[in-house]
Amino acid sequence: MQNETVKWSVSTIDDLVASSFSEIIQAQPAIEILLIGCGAFGKLIEPEIFINLKDAFVAVETMNTGAACRTFNVLIAEDRRVAAALIPVE
């Protein structure tokens, strides 16, 4: 499993577009779960983005960024193939 941190050019949930997740979709080994930390509050992502990730067999969970960090740590400890896309808390 590859551990990598990549700078993300997204600063708000409204900046998300389908191409924001191209590296997640193309990751090898494949990512099972994507946690999206939406900042201070959890929000839903656009249906098009959700569908693109689902079509790539990536489960998506959106939540506030603090919860995404905690959940990421638990899933990594369970040896799950997980990625976290985190938007800063302002």
HELIX and SHEET records of a PDB file:
HELIX    1   1 ILE A   13  ASP A   15  5                                   3    
HELIX    2   2 ALA A   18  PHE A   21  5                                   4    
HELIX    3   3 SER A   22  GLN A   26  1                                   5    
HELIX    4   4 PRO A   47  ASP A   55  1                                   9    
HELIX    5   5 THR A   65  ALA A   77  1                                  13    
SHEET    1   A 3 ALA A  59  MET A  63  0                                        
SHEET    2   A 3 ILE A  33  CYS A  38  1                                        
SHEET    3   A 3 VAL A  82  ILE A  87  1                                        
END                                                                             
